[in-house]
């Protein structure tokens, strides 16, 4: 961990000149369980960020934690350092389900962690839940939701279980462990939307619910297509008109010369056609959705082909309009992957039918080829 800390501090220092003139208004420590890393190291990292970059005084600063790695003293020290939001990986309040997904914390530790976080005077708390777990019933899911609401968090995330290759659960599934089917997962999702709404939590994105004013400002940046920079092996960024990632190579990261330019991979130039695609792909994840004249102003594209698809979706109660903005209903969110593909196909036909955009695509394809030929090229 000390070697990693040294490498990460060096990367922050080497990147800082490229963010001169930028103001960071969100900071997020995630991608695992930062609380296991130790609050002392986290405070050192945050201090480096505050020293090297311009950070807004109103910045949202989040640390992900597991319930078994929380105590009020460390939380209080993080708060004094500037952390003002905690995201706690609860997953379930059912002890058997937690054991089944190899989580080492208990429901009792969840309640204690929430109490410790509140004692530390951290007033922005998010709890993560998972539905579709082995052995999960509607009754047990409702109990998890009700117990979570009773803890009075400011924000709740509900994610469907995704079994990753190479994990213990993947091996269990291969050996016959049964998971709830897609239809039942959909029922669990819709019940969550209903109960959380009754509990005062507004759904503002497919998987996220919050009290008024407590939406995750950091995650909203992703969905609104705004720029962000990530640090560490495997971190992704959208900066300088490109999306890119650092290799998931811990040992290579640790052995790199201090201050050396980290290699980048998966470099993608975000051209105007890509921006138009991402507008649909990302905005339709949110309750804000998309709006005709905003779309026309941004991209100079005809909205009518999209409007025809949206009106068809509206007839099936998959989308609705609020303040002239189109967004999915909870039933539509369940089908969002398929429905967004239909919108993207309608958009692609529009782009291909406009001479300006066809010429632009030809130019940007050449630019993309130039980038792919030089993957070590420093981001402009």
BALUM-442563 format. One record per residue (C-alpha): residue number from 0; residue in one letter; x, y, z. Coordinates in Angstrom, 1 decimal, decimal comma. Each point is the difference from the previous one (the first is absolute). Last residue first. Layout:
> seq:type:east:north:up
> NUM:A:X:Y:Z
...
END
This chain:
> seq:type:east:north:up
> 379:X:-3,6:17,3:-25,7
> 378:X:0,1:-3,6:1,4
> 377:X:3,5:-1,3:-0,3
> 376:X:0,6:-2,4:-2,9
> 375:X:0,8:-3,6:1,2
> 374:X:-2,9:-1,4:-2,0
> 373:X:1,6:1,3:-3,3
> 372:X:-1,7:-1,8:-2,9
> 371:X:-3,3:0,1:1,9
> 370:X:0,1:3,8:0,1
> 369:X:0,6:0,3:-3,7
> 368:X:-2,8:-2,4:-0,8
> 367:X:-2,4:2,1:2,1
> 366:X:1,0:3,2:-1,9
> 365:X:-0,8:-1,8:-3,3
> 364:X:-3,4:-1,1:1,4
> 363:X:-0,5:3,6:1,0
> 362:X:0,3:1,3:-3,6
> 361:X:-2,3:-2,6:-1,4
> 360:X:-2,6:0,5:2,8
> 359:X:0,1:3,8:-0,7
> 358:X:-0,8:-0,6:-3,7
> 357:X:-3,0:-2,2:0,8
> 356:X:-1,1:2,6:2,6
> 355:X:0,0:2,9:-2,5
> 354:X:-1,7:-2,1:-2,6
> 353:X:-3,0:-0,9:2,2
> 352:X:-1,7:-3,4:-0,6
> 351:X:2,6:-2,1:1,7
> 350:X:-0,5:2,1:3,2
> 349:X:-3,8:-0,6:-0,1
> 348:X:0,5:-3,7:-0,5
> 347:X:2,4:-0,1:2,9
> 346:X:-2,5:1,9:2,2
> 345:X:-2,7:-2,6:-0,7
> 344:X:2,4:-2,8:0,8
> 343:X:1,0:1,8:3,3
> 342:X:-3,6:0,3:1,0
> 341:X:-0,6:-3,7:-0,6
> 340:X:3,1:-0,9:1,9
> 339:X:-1,3:2,2:2,9
> 338:X:-3,2:-2,1:0,1
> 337:X:1,9:-3,3:0,2
> 336:X:2,3:1,1:2,8
> 335:X:-2,8:1,8:1,8
> 334:X:-2,4:-2,9:0,3
> 333:X:-0,1:0,1:3,8
> 332:X:0,3:3,7:-0,1
> 331:X:-3,1:0,2:-2,0
> 330:X:-2,1:-1,7:2,7
> 329:X:1,4:2,5:2,5
> 328:X:-1,0:2,8:-2,4
> 327:X:2,6:1,2:-2,5
> 326:X:0,6:3,7:-0,8
> 325:X:-1,1:2,5:-2,6
> 324:X:0,4:3,7:1,0
> 323:X:-2,7:2,6:-0,9
> 322:X:-0,5:0,9:3,7
> 321:X:-0,7:-3,7:0,7
> 320:X:-0,6:-2,5:-2,8
> 319:X:-0,5:-3,7:0,3
> 318:X:1,7:-3,2:-1,0
> 317:X:-0,7:-3,7:0,2
> 316:X:-3,7:0,3:0,3
> 315:X:-0,7:-2,0:-3,2
> 314:X:-1,4:3,0:-1,8
> 313:X:2,9:2,1:1,3
> 312:X:2,4:-2,4:-1,7
> 311:X:-1,7:0,7:-3,4
> 310:X:0,2:3,7:0,8
> 309:X:3,7:-0,4:0,8
> 308:X:0,6:-1,8:-3,3
> 307:X:-1,7:2,8:-2,0
> 306:X:1,8:2,7:2,0
> 305:X:3,3:-1,6:-0,8
> 304:X:-0,6:0,2:-3,7
> 303:X:-1,3:3,6:0,5
> 302:X:3,0:1,3:1,8
> 301:X:1,8:1,2:-3,1
> 300:X:3,7:0,6:0,8
> 299:X:1,9:3,3:0,6
> 298:X:2,0:-1,7:2,7
> 297:X:-0,2:2,1:3,2
> 296:X:-2,8:2,4:-1,0
> 295:X:-2,2:-2,8:-1,5
> 294:X:0,5:-2,2:3,1
> 293:X:-0,8:2,9:2,4
> 292:X:-3,0:0,8:-2,2
> 291:X:-1,4:-3,6:0,3
> 290:X:0,7:-0,8:3,6
> 289:X:1,6:-3,1:1,5
> 288:X:-0,2:-1,9:3,3
> 287:X:0,0:1,8:3,3
> 286:X:-1,1:-3,2:1,7
> 285:X:3,4:-1,5:-0,9
> 284:X:1,3:-2,9:-2,0
> 283:X:-1,4:1,7:-3,1
> 282:X:2,6:2,7:0,4
> 281:X:2,8:-2,5:-0,4
> 280:X:-0,8:-1,9:-3,2
> 279:X:-1,9:2,9:-1,7
> 278:X:2,7:2,6:0,6
> 277:X:2,7:-2,7:-0,5
> 276:X:-1,2:-0,5:-3,6
> 275:X:0,1:3,8:-0,7
> 274:X:3,4:0,3:1,6
> 273:X:1,3:-2,9:-2,2
> 272:X:-1,2:1,8:-3,1
> 271:X:1,7:3,2:1,2
> 270:X:3,3:-1,9:0,6
> 269:X:1,0:-1,6:3,3
> 268:X:3,4:-1,3:-0,9
> 267:X:0,4:-3,4:1,6
> 266:X:3,1:-1,4:1,7
> 265:X:-0,5:-3,5:1,3
> 264:X:3,5:0,2:1,5
> 263:X:2,2:2,6:1,7
> 262:X:3,6:-0,3:1,2
> 261:X:0,9:2,0:3,2
> 260:X:2,2:3,0:-0,7
> 259:X:3,0:-0,4:2,4
> 258:X:-0,1:1,9:3,2
> 257:X:1,7:-2,7:2,0
> 256:X:1,3:-2,7:-2,3
> 255:X:-2,6:-2,8:-0,5
> 254:X:0,5:-3,1:2,3
> 253:X:-3,2:0,5:2,0
> 252:X:-2,2:0,5:-3,1
> 251:X:1,5:-3,1:-1,7
> 250:X:-0,7:-2,0:3,1
> 249:X:-3,6:1,2:0,1
> 248:X:-0,8:-0,6:-3,6
> 247:X:-3,6:0,9:-0,8
> 246:X:1,2:2,3:-2,8
> 245:X:-0,9:3,7:0,2
> 244:X:-3,2:1,0:-1,8
> 243:X:-1,1:2,4:-2,7
> 242:X:-2,8:2,1:-1,2
> 241:X:1,0:3,0:-2,0
> 240:X:-1,1:3,6:-0,6
> 239:X:2,6:1,4:2,4
> 238:X:-1,3:-2,1:2,9
> 237:X:-2,2:-3,0:0,5
> 236:X:1,8:-2,3:2,4
> 235:X:0,2:-3,6:1,0
> 234:X:2,0:-1,6:2,9
> 233:X:1,3:-3,5:-0,5
> 232:X:3,3:0,7:1,8
> 231:X:-0,2:3,3:2,0
> 230:X:-1,4:3,4:-0,8
> 229:X:-3,3:1,1:-1,6
> 228:X:-0,9:3,3:-1,7
> 227:X:-3,4:1,4:-0,7
> 226:X:-1,8:1,8:-2,8
> 225:X:-3,8:0,4:-0,3
> 224:X:-2,3:-2,3:-1,9
> 223:X:-3,1:0,5:2,2
> 222:X:0,0:-3,6:1,1
> 221:X:3,7:0,0:1,0
> 220:X:-0,3:3,3:1,8
> 219:X:-3,1:-1,2:1,8
> 218:X:2,2:-2,6:1,7
> 217:X:2,0:2,8:1,7
> 216:X:-3,1:2,0:1,0
> 215:X:-1,5:-3,0:1,7
> 214:X:-3,6:1,2:0,7
> 213:X:-0,5:1,5:3,5
> 212:X:-2,0:3,1:-0,9
> 211:X:-3,4:-1,6:0,7
> 210:X:0,5:-3,5:1,6
> 209:X:1,5:-2,4:-2,4
> 208:X:-0,5:-3,0:-2,3
> 207:X:2,4:-1,6:-2,4
> 206:X:-0,1:-3,1:-2,3
> 205:X:-1,6:1,4:-3,2
> 204:X:0,6:3,6:0,9
> 203:X:-1,9:2,7:1,9
> 202:X:-2,3:-2,1:2,1
> 201:X:-1,3:2,1:2,8
> 200:X:0,3:-1,4:3,5
> 199:X:-2,8:1,0:2,5
> 198:X:-0,7:-3,4:1,5
> 197:X:-3,0:-0,5:-2,3
> 196:X:2,3:0,6:-3,0
> 195:X:2,4:-2,6:1,5
> 194:X:-2,9:-2,5:0,3
> 193:X:-1,2:0,4:-3,6
> 192:X:3,4:0,1:-1,7
> 191:X:1,1:-3,0:2,0
> 190:X:-3,1:-1,9:-1,0
> 189:X:0,8:0,7:-3,6
> 188:X:3,4:-1,4:0,4
> 187:X:-1,1:-3,2:1,8
> 186:X:-2,6:-0,6:-2,7
> 185:X:2,6:0,4:-2,7
> 184:X:2,3:-2,4:1,8
> 183:X:-2,9:-2,4:0,0
> 182:X:-0,4:0,2:-3,8
> 181:X:3,8:-0,3:-0,5
> 180:X:0,3:-3,2:2,0
> 179:X:1,0:-0,2:3,7
> 178:X:3,3:-1,9:0,4
> 177:X:0,5:-3,7:0,3
> 176:X:3,3:-1,5:1,1
> 175:X:0,6:-3,0:-2,3
> 174:X:3,8:-0,6:-0,2
> 173:X:0,5:2,7:-2,6
> 172:X:-1,9:2,4:2,3
> 171:X:2,4:-0,9:2,9
> 170:X:3,1:0,6:-2,3
> 169:X:-1,4:3,4:-1,0
> 168:X:-0,6:0,8:3,7
> 167:X:3,6:-0,7:0,8
> 166:X:1,1:2,5:-2,6
> 165:X:1,8:-0,9:-3,3
> 164:X:-2,7:1,6:-2,2
> 163:X:-2,1:2,7:1,6
> 162:X:-3,6:-0,7:1,1
> 161:X:-2,0:3,2:-0,2
> 160:X:-2,6:0,5:2,7
> 159:X:-2,4:2,9:-0,7
> 158:X:1,0:3,2:1,6
> 157:X:-2,0:2,2:2,4
> 156:X:1,6:3,2:1,2
> 155:X:-1,3:2,0:3,0
> 154:X:0,6:3,6:0,9
> 153:X:-0,4:2,1:3,1
> 152:X:0,0:-2,9:2,4
> 151:X:-2,8:-0,3:2,6
> 150:X:0,9:-3,3:1,6
> 149:X:-3,8:-0,9:-0,1
> 148:X:0,2:0,2:-3,8
> 147:X:2,6:-2,8:0,0
> 146:X:-2,1:-2,1:2,3
> 145:X:-3,0:0,5:-2,3
> 144:X:2,0:-0,8:-3,1
> 143:X:1,6:-3,2:1,5
> 142:X:-3,4:-1,1:1,2
> 141:X:-1,5:0,6:-3,4
> 140:X:2,8:-2,1:-1,5
> 139:X:-0,7:-2,8:2,5
> 138:X:-3,7:0,0:-0,8
> 137:X:0,5:0,0:-3,7
> 136:X:2,3:-3,0:0,4
> 135:X:3,8:-0,1:-0,3
> 134:X:1,4:-3,5:0,1
> 133:X:3,0:0,9:-2,2
> 132:X:0,1:3,8:-0,5
> 131:X:-2,1:1,8:-2,6
> 130:X:0,2:3,3:1,7
> 129:X:3,1:1,8:1,3
> 128:X:0,1:3,0:2,4
> 127:X:2,3:3,0:0,3
> 126:X:-0,4:2,5:2,9
> 125:X:0,8:3,7:-0,5
> 124:X:0,7:2,4:2,9
> 123:X:0,3:3,8:-0,1
> 122:X:-0,1:1,5:3,6
> 121:X:3,4:-1,1:1,2
> 120:X:0,0:1,1:3,7
> 119:X:2,4:-2,7:1,2
> 118:X:-2,9:-1,3:2,1
> 117:X:-2,0:-0,4:-3,3
> 116:X:2,8:-2,1:-1,5
> 115:X:0,2:-2,1:3,2
> 114:X:-3,8:-0,6:0,1
> 113:X:0,1:-1,1:-3,6
> 112:X:2,9:-2,3:0,7
> 111:X:-1,8:-1,5:3,0
> 110:X:-3,2:-0,7:-2,0
> 109:X:2,1:-1,7:-2,7
> 108:X:2,0:-1,9:2,5
> 107:X:-3,2:-1,5:1,4
> 106:X:-1,0:-1,1:-3,5
> 105:X:3,3:-1,9:-0,2
> 104:X:3,2:0,7:-2,0
> 103:X:2,1:-2,6:-1,7
> 102:X:-1,7:0,1:-3,4
> 101:X:0,5:-3,3:-1,9
> 100:X:-3,1:0,3:-2,1
> 99:X:-1,7:-2,9:1,8
> 98:X:1,2:1,3:3,4
> 97:X:-1,9:3,3:-0,7
> 96:X:-3,1:-1,9:-1,1
> 95:X:0,0:-2,0:3,3
> 94:X:0,5:3,1:2,1
> 93:X:-3,0:1,8:-1,6
> 92:X:0,5:3,8:0,2
> 91:X:1,2:0,1:-3,6
> 90:X:2,6:1,7:-2,3
> 89:X:1,3:2,4:2,9
> 88:X:2,9:1,6:-1,9
> 87:X:0,2:3,4:1,6
> 86:X:0,5:3,2:-2,0
> 85:X:1,2:2,8:2,2
> 84:X:-0,2:3,7:-0,7
> 83:X:1,7:3,1:1,5
> 82:X:3,7:-0,8:-0,1
> 81:X:1,9:3,2:0,8
> 80:X:2,9:-1,0:2,2
> 79:X:-2,2:0,6:3,1
> 78:X:-2,5:-2,5:-1,4
> 77:X:2,7:-2,6:-0,6
> 76:X:1,1:0,4:3,6
> 75:X:-3,6:-0,4:1,2
> 74:X:-0,4:-3,2:-2,1
> 73:X:3,1:-1,4:1,5
> 72:X:-1,3:0,7:3,5
> 71:X:-3,5:-1,3:-0,8
> 70:X:1,0:-3,4:-1,1
> 69:X:-0,5:-1,6:-3,4
> 68:X:1,8:-3,0:-1,6
> 67:X:-2,7:-2,6:0,6
> 66:X:-2,7:2,1:-1,6
> 65:X:1,9:0,3:-3,3
> 64:X:1,0:3,4:-1,1
> 63:X:0,0:2,2:-3,1
> 62:X:1,4:3,6:0,6
> 61:X:-1,7:3,0:-1,5
> 60:X:1,0:3,7:-0,3
> 59:X:-2,7:2,4:-1,3
> 58:X:1,8:3,3:-0,6
> 57:X:-1,5:3,2:1,6
> 56:X:3,4:1,6:0,6
> 55:X:0,8:-0,8:-3,6
> 54:X:3,3:-1,8:-0,5
> 53:X:2,9:1,5:-2,1
> 52:X:2,5:-2,8:-0,4
> 51:X:3,4:-0,8:1,6
> 50:X:-0,6:0,9:3,6
> 49:X:-3,6:-1,3:0,3
> 48:X:0,9:-3,1:-1,9
> 47:X:3,0:-0,6:2,2
> 46:X:-2,1:0,5:3,1
> 45:X:-2,5:-2,5:-1,3
> 44:X:2,8:-2,5:-0,5
> 43:X:1,4:0,5:3,5
> 42:X:-3,5:-0,3:1,5
> 41:X:-0,5:-3,2:-1,9
> 40:X:3,3:-1,4:1,2
> 39:X:-0,9:0,8:3,6
> 38:X:-3,6:-1,3:-0,4
> 37:X:1,3:-3,5:-0,9
> 36:X:0,0:-2,0:-3,2
> 35:X:-2,8:-2,1:1,3
> 34:X:-2,3:3,1:-0,1
> 33:X:0,9:0,3:-3,7
> 32:X:-2,1:-3,1:-0,8
> 31:X:0,1:-0,6:-3,7
> 30:X:-0,2:2,4:-2,9
> 29:X:-0,7:3,0:2,2
> 28:X:1,3:3,3:1,4
> 27:X:-2,0:2,7:-1,7
> 26:X:0,7:3,7:-0,3
> 25:X:-2,6:2,5:-1,2
> 24:X:0,2:3,8:-0,7
> 23:X:3,5:-0,1:-1,6
> 22:X:0,8:3,5:-1,5
> 21:X:2,0:0,1:-3,2
> 20:X:2,5:2,8:-0,7
> 19:X:3,0:-2,2:0,2
> 18:X:-1,2:-3,6:-0,5
> 17:X:3,0:-1,0:-2,3
> 16:X:2,5:1,3:2,6
> 15:X:-1,4:-2,5:2,6
> 14:X:0,7:-3,2:-2,0
> 13:X:3,5:-0,6:1,3
> 12:X:-1,0:0,7:3,6
> 11:X:-3,0:-2,3:-0,1
> 10:X:2,1:-2,8:-1,6
> 9:X:2,7:0,4:2,7
> 8:X:-2,6:-0,1:2,8
> 7:X:-1,3:-3,2:-1,6
> 6:X:3,4:-1,7:-0,2
> 5:X:0,8:0,9:3,7
> 4:X:-3,3:-1,3:1,2
> 3:X:0,4:-3,2:-2,0
> 2:X:3,3:-0,6:1,6
> 1:X:-1,4:0,6:3,4
> 0:X:-2,9:-2,4:-0,7
END
